[in-house]
């Protein structure tokens, strides 16, 4: 089921909006510079932190706590253990020797999807066709149907009778050590916990009403083959004991982040038996990937800011739609080259304090981009000569 709505916007209204977007674009453009500079500093300090850590880490036996290793950067591997019991008695779940228990609840409900297409018309105005479509789907959170464009016949319940949640033991050990809260929060290798008849029988008769087992989970509703709005699916996931590897500071019988001389923190975690060398290697690879992702994010912030600034030119040319497309295309390329150039310059300035050769190379590359922009403009002048009228 879908509904269509058509709206129009005048050329003058678009111009006023474009002027308003210039301030937002300028803000984004300026914010990109400190963001890119910060990212390069972060990358350098993280590299220095890891290089320091790999040279001082000590391999220890998880089964013994030696005072000589106190406050040192240590590496160990071992099996996590817990002797506590986690339970969700409302649904008959009682499980020993697990670390975490997660209840996942989904409701069958209406969801609204919006799709818009905008066409420019001669004179600069636009016509926007918006389609609102409605479908029934399972979701962990309720879609508030009162905010739907067409809430009639698409009403969802106001709330869920049960919410998703996570239960966690208080203490998890690895050999003679106890995991710190920060490390425990990273133990999230959840696996599906199947619901059986024996588990179902633990539920009180009062709470069994309307509940049934379907595909190893609970179903609250009449017919799981033909779900109705408001029906629930409830299943559980658990984290069982597993072998993990840790690099952190030994602090008594537990762990803390190790602070290096450059002020960086080291607290590494991986599943399985992983050597210290490989753990540092993996962290360095992650640092490189994160650095490039943040560089791309900084470039995109700057590029979007320039597009918002240059969009006023496209809007002014929109009295003739095909002319607006040409101006928009040229503005996009100019914005791309400027954003790429200034991003490289910012990265080069940040790196030149740490890696002079790389910083100079980036400055040369940025200068080449700006020269290309100047060359392209000069070529355009040669193709379309300007005649002065005296």
C-alpha positions as CSV (number, residue, x, y, z in Angstrom):
1,X,0.0,0.0,0.0
2,X,1.4,3.4,-1.0
3,X,0.5,7.1,-1.2
4,X,1.9,9.8,-3.5
5,X,2.3,13.5,-2.6
6,X,3.4,16.2,-5.0
7,X,4.9,19.5,-3.7
8,X,6.5,22.4,-5.5
9,X,9.1,25.0,-4.6
10,X,9.6,28.3,-6.3
11,X,12.9,29.5,-7.7
12,X,13.1,32.4,-5.2
13,X,12.5,30.1,-2.3
14,X,15.3,27.8,-3.5
15,X,17.7,30.8,-3.8
16,X,16.9,31.9,-0.2
17,X,17.5,28.3,1.0
18,X,20.8,28.2,-0.9
19,X,22.0,31.3,0.8
20,X,21.2,29.7,4.1
21,X,23.1,26.6,3.2
22,X,26.3,28.7,2.5
23,X,26.8,29.2,6.2
24,X,26.4,25.5,6.9
25,X,28.8,24.8,4.0
26,X,31.4,27.2,5.3
27,X,31.1,25.6,8.8
28,X,31.7,22.2,7.4
29,X,34.6,23.4,5.2
30,X,36.3,25.0,8.2
31,X,35.7,22.1,10.6
32,X,37.4,19.7,8.1
33,X,40.8,21.3,8.7
34,X,41.2,20.6,12.5
35,X,39.5,17.2,12.0
36,X,42.1,16.1,9.4
37,X,44.9,17.6,11.5
38,X,43.7,15.8,14.6
39,X,43.5,12.5,12.7
40,X,47.1,12.6,11.6
41,X,48.3,13.4,15.1
42,X,46.2,10.5,16.4
43,X,47.6,8.1,13.8
44,X,51.2,9.1,14.7
45,X,50.8,8.9,18.4
46,X,49.0,5.5,18.0
47,X,51.9,4.2,15.9
48,X,54.5,5.4,18.4
49,X,52.4,3.9,21.2
50,X,52.3,0.5,19.5
51,X,56.1,0.6,18.6
52,X,56.9,1.3,22.2
53,X,54.6,-1.5,23.4
54,X,56.0,-4.2,21.2
55,X,59.5,-3.6,22.6
56,X,58.5,-3.9,26.3
57,X,55.7,-6.5,26.4
58,X,56.3,-9.5,28.6
59,X,54.8,-12.9,28.1
60,X,53.4,-14.4,31.3
61,X,51.7,-17.5,32.5
62,X,48.0,-16.8,33.2
63,X,48.0,-19.4,36.0
64,X,50.5,-17.4,38.2
65,X,50.5,-13.9,39.5
66,X,54.0,-12.7,39.9
67,X,54.6,-9.4,41.7
68,X,57.7,-8.7,39.6
69,X,55.3,-8.0,36.7
70,X,53.2,-5.5,38.6
71,X,52.5,-2.4,36.5
72,X,54.3,-3.9,33.5
73,X,52.9,-4.4,30.0
74,X,52.1,-8.1,29.9
75,X,50.7,-10.6,27.4
76,X,48.8,-13.8,28.2
77,X,46.4,-16.3,26.7
78,X,43.9,-18.5,28.5
79,X,40.4,-19.8,28.9
80,X,37.8,-17.5,30.4
81,X,35.7,-19.0,33.2
82,X,32.7,-18.0,35.3
83,X,31.1,-20.0,38.1
84,X,28.0,-17.8,38.4
85,X,24.5,-18.6,37.1
86,X,22.6,-16.3,34.8
87,X,18.8,-16.5,34.5
88,X,15.7,-15.0,33.0
89,X,13.1,-16.7,35.0
90,X,10.2,-15.1,33.2
91,X,11.1,-17.3,30.2
92,X,12.6,-20.3,32.1
93,X,16.2,-19.6,31.3
94,X,18.7,-20.8,33.9
95,X,22.2,-21.4,32.7
96,X,25.5,-22.1,34.5
97,X,29.0,-21.3,33.4
98,X,28.2,-18.6,30.9
99,X,29.4,-15.0,30.8
100,X,26.5,-13.1,29.2
101,X,22.9,-13.8,28.4
102,X,21.0,-11.6,25.9
103,X,17.3,-11.5,25.4
104,X,16.3,-10.3,21.9
105,X,12.7,-9.2,21.3
106,X,11.2,-8.3,18.0
107,X,7.6,-7.1,17.2
108,X,5.7,-7.5,13.9
109,X,4.7,-4.0,13.0
110,X,3.9,-1.5,10.3
111,X,6.9,0.4,8.9
112,X,6.9,3.5,6.7
113,X,9.3,4.0,3.8
114,X,9.7,7.3,2.0
115,X,11.0,7.8,-1.5
116,X,11.3,11.2,-3.2
117,X,12.1,12.3,-6.7
118,X,12.7,16.0,-7.6
119,X,12.4,17.5,-11.1
120,X,13.5,20.9,-12.1
121,X,11.2,22.9,-14.3
122,X,11.8,25.9,-16.6
123,X,11.8,29.1,-14.5
124,X,13.8,27.5,-11.6
125,X,11.0,25.9,-9.6
126,X,11.0,22.2,-8.6
127,X,8.4,19.6,-8.4
128,X,8.9,16.8,-5.8
129,X,7.0,13.6,-5.9
130,X,7.1,11.7,-2.6
131,X,5.8,8.2,-2.2
132,X,5.0,6.8,1.2
133,X,4.8,3.0,1.3
134,X,3.8,0.8,4.2
135,X,4.9,-2.8,4.9
136,X,4.8,-5.2,7.8
137,X,8.1,-6.3,9.2
138,X,9.9,-7.6,12.3
139,X,11.9,-5.0,14.3
140,X,13.6,-4.7,17.7
141,X,12.2,-1.2,18.3
142,X,8.7,0.1,17.8
143,X,8.0,2.5,14.9
144,X,5.8,5.2,16.3
145,X,2.9,5.1,13.9
146,X,1.6,8.5,15.1
147,X,4.4,10.1,13.1
148,X,3.5,8.3,9.9
149,X,2.3,10.5,7.1
150,X,-0.7,8.3,6.8
151,X,-1.3,6.7,10.2
152,X,-4.8,5.5,9.3
153,X,-4.9,1.7,9.0
154,X,-1.3,1.5,10.0
155,X,-1.4,1.6,13.8
156,X,1.3,0.0,15.9
157,X,1.1,-0.8,19.6
158,X,2.4,1.9,21.9
159,X,4.9,-0.3,23.6
160,X,6.4,-3.8,23.8
161,X,5.3,-6.0,26.7
162,X,8.9,-7.2,27.0
163,X,12.1,-5.5,26.1
164,X,15.5,-6.7,24.9
165,X,18.2,-6.8,27.5
166,X,21.6,-8.3,28.5
167,X,22.5,-10.1,31.7
168,X,26.1,-10.3,32.7
169,X,28.1,-12.1,35.4
170,X,30.0,-10.1,38.0
171,X,33.3,-11.8,37.7
172,X,35.1,-13.6,34.8
173,X,38.5,-15.2,35.4
174,X,41.4,-16.1,33.0
175,X,43.7,-18.4,35.0
176,X,44.6,-16.6,38.2
177,X,43.5,-13.2,36.9
178,X,40.1,-11.5,36.8
179,X,39.0,-9.6,33.7
180,X,38.6,-5.8,34.1
181,X,35.2,-4.3,33.2
182,X,36.7,-2.8,30.0
183,X,38.0,-6.1,28.8
184,X,34.8,-7.9,29.9
185,X,32.7,-5.5,27.8
186,X,34.6,-6.7,24.7
187,X,33.8,-10.4,25.2
188,X,30.8,-10.5,22.9
189,X,31.1,-13.7,20.8
190,X,27.3,-14.4,21.2
191,X,25.8,-17.7,20.0
192,X,22.1,-18.6,19.6
193,X,20.6,-20.4,22.6
194,X,17.8,-22.8,21.4
195,X,14.6,-22.9,23.3
196,X,13.5,-26.5,24.2
197,X,10.4,-28.0,25.8
198,X,12.3,-28.6,29.0
199,X,13.0,-24.8,29.2
200,X,9.4,-24.0,28.4
201,X,8.1,-26.2,31.2
202,X,10.0,-24.1,33.7
203,X,7.7,-21.2,33.0
204,X,4.8,-20.7,35.3
205,X,1.4,-21.7,33.9
206,X,0.3,-18.1,34.1
207,X,3.2,-16.9,32.0
208,X,2.8,-19.7,29.4
209,X,-0.5,-18.3,28.2
210,X,-0.1,-17.2,24.5
211,X,3.5,-18.3,24.4
212,X,4.7,-21.2,22.1
213,X,8.0,-22.6,20.8
214,X,8.6,-22.0,17.1
215,X,12.0,-22.6,15.3
216,X,13.9,-22.8,18.6
217,X,12.5,-19.5,19.9
218,X,9.5,-18.2,21.7
219,X,6.5,-16.9,19.7
220,X,3.8,-14.7,21.4
221,X,0.8,-14.7,19.1
222,X,-1.8,-17.0,17.6
223,X,-0.2,-18.3,14.4
224,X,3.6,-17.9,13.6
225,X,2.8,-18.8,10.0
226,X,0.5,-15.9,9.7
227,X,1.9,-13.2,12.0
228,X,-0.4,-10.3,13.1
229,X,0.6,-6.7,14.1
230,X,1.8,-6.8,17.7
231,X,3.0,-10.5,17.6
232,X,6.4,-11.1,19.3
233,X,9.5,-13.2,18.6
234,X,11.7,-13.8,21.6
235,X,15.1,-15.6,21.5
236,X,18.2,-15.8,23.6
237,X,21.9,-15.6,22.9
238,X,24.8,-16.5,25.2
239,X,28.5,-15.9,25.5
240,X,30.2,-19.2,26.6
241,X,33.8,-19.5,28.0
242,X,36.4,-19.2,25.3
243,X,40.1,-18.8,24.9
244,X,41.2,-15.2,24.6
245,X,44.5,-13.2,24.4
246,X,45.2,-10.0,26.3
247,X,47.9,-7.3,26.3
248,X,47.5,-4.8,29.1
249,X,49.1,-3.6,32.3
250,X,49.1,-6.1,35.2
251,X,47.4,-4.4,38.2
252,X,47.2,-6.8,41.1
253,X,45.1,-9.7,40.0
254,X,43.4,-7.8,37.2
255,X,44.3,-5.5,34.3
256,X,44.4,-1.8,33.4
257,X,45.3,0.1,30.3
258,X,49.0,0.6,30.0
259,X,50.1,4.3,29.5
260,X,53.2,4.7,27.3
261,X,55.8,7.4,27.4
262,X,54.1,9.3,24.6
263,X,50.8,9.2,26.5
264,X,49.0,6.5,24.5
265,X,47.0,3.6,26.0
266,X,47.5,-0.1,25.3
267,X,44.8,-2.6,26.1
268,X,44.5,-5.2,23.3
269,X,42.1,-8.1,23.1
270,X,41.6,-10.9,20.7
271,X,39.9,-14.3,20.6
272,X,42.0,-17.4,20.5
273,X,45.7,-17.9,21.3
274,X,47.4,-15.0,19.5
275,X,51.0,-14.0,19.9
276,X,52.0,-10.5,21.1
277,X,53.7,-9.8,17.8
278,X,50.5,-10.7,15.8
279,X,48.3,-8.7,18.2
280,X,50.4,-5.6,17.7
281,X,50.5,-6.2,14.0
282,X,46.7,-6.5,13.8
283,X,46.3,-3.3,15.9
284,X,48.7,-1.4,13.6
285,X,46.7,-2.6,10.6
286,X,43.5,-1.4,12.2
287,X,45.2,2.0,12.9
288,X,46.1,2.3,9.3
289,X,42.6,1.4,8.1
290,X,41.0,3.8,10.6
291,X,43.4,6.6,9.6
292,X,42.4,6.3,5.9
293,X,38.7,6.1,6.8
294,X,39.0,9.3,8.8
295,X,41.0,10.9,6.0
296,X,38.2,10.1,3.6
297,X,35.6,11.4,6.2
298,X,37.5,14.7,6.5
299,X,37.7,15.0,2.7
300,X,34.0,14.3,2.4
301,X,33.1,16.9,5.1
302,X,35.2,19.5,3.2
303,X,33.7,18.5,-0.2
304,X,30.1,18.6,1.0
305,X,30.8,22.0,2.5
306,X,32.0,23.3,-0.8
307,X,29.1,21.8,-2.6
308,X,26.7,23.6,-0.3
309,X,28.6,26.9,-0.9
310,X,28.7,26.4,-4.7
311,X,25.1,25.3,-4.9
312,X,23.9,28.9,-5.0
313,X,25.5,29.1,-8.5
314,X,23.6,26.0,-9.7
315,X,20.3,27.4,-8.2
316,X,20.8,30.8,-10.0
317,X,21.3,28.9,-13.3
318,X,18.2,26.7,-12.7
319,X,15.9,28.9,-14.7
320,X,17.1,26.6,-17.6
321,X,17.4,23.0,-16.2
322,X,20.1,21.7,-18.5
323,X,22.2,24.8,-17.8
324,X,21.9,24.1,-14.0
325,X,23.2,20.6,-14.6
326,X,26.3,22.0,-16.4
327,X,27.0,24.5,-13.7
328,X,26.4,21.8,-11.0
329,X,28.8,19.4,-12.8
330,X,31.5,22.1,-13.1
331,X,31.0,23.2,-9.5
332,X,31.2,19.6,-8.3
333,X,34.6,19.0,-10.1
334,X,36.0,22.4,-8.8
335,X,34.8,21.5,-5.3
336,X,36.4,18.0,-5.6
337,X,39.8,19.4,-6.7
338,X,39.8,22.1,-4.0
339,X,38.8,19.6,-1.3
340,X,41.4,17.1,-2.4
341,X,44.1,19.8,-2.5
342,X,43.4,21.4,0.9
343,X,43.0,17.9,2.4
344,X,46.4,16.9,1.2
345,X,47.9,20.2,2.4
346,X,46.4,19.8,5.8
347,X,47.6,16.2,6.1
348,X,51.1,17.2,4.8
349,X,51.4,20.1,7.4
350,X,50.4,17.6,10.2
351,X,52.9,15.0,9.0
352,X,55.7,17.3,8.2
353,X,56.6,17.5,11.9
354,X,56.9,13.7,12.2
355,X,57.7,12.5,8.6
356,X,59.3,15.4,6.7
357,X,59.8,13.5,3.4
358,X,56.2,12.3,3.3
359,X,54.9,15.8,4.3
360,X,56.8,17.5,1.5
361,X,55.7,14.8,-1.0
362,X,52.1,15.5,-0.1
363,X,52.6,19.3,-0.4
364,X,54.0,18.7,-4.0
365,X,51.0,16.5,-4.8
366,X,48.5,19.1,-3.5
367,X,50.3,21.9,-5.5
368,X,49.9,19.7,-8.6
369,X,46.1,19.5,-8.0
370,X,45.9,23.3,-7.6
371,X,48.0,23.8,-10.8
372,X,45.7,21.4,-12.7
373,X,42.7,23.6,-11.6
374,X,44.5,26.7,-12.8
375,X,45.5,25.0,-16.1
376,X,41.9,23.8,-16.7
377,X,40.6,27.4,-16.2
378,X,43.3,28.8,-18.5
379,X,42.4,26.2,-21.2
380,X,38.8,27.2,-20.9
381,X,39.7,30.9,-21.5
382,X,41.7,29.8,-24.6
383,X,38.7,27.9,-26.0
384,X,36.2,30.7,-25.2
385,X,38.0,34.0,-25.7
386,X,36.5,37.0,-23.9
387,X,36.1,40.2,-26.0
388,X,36.2,43.5,-24.2
389,X,33.7,46.2,-25.3
390,X,35.1,49.7,-25.3
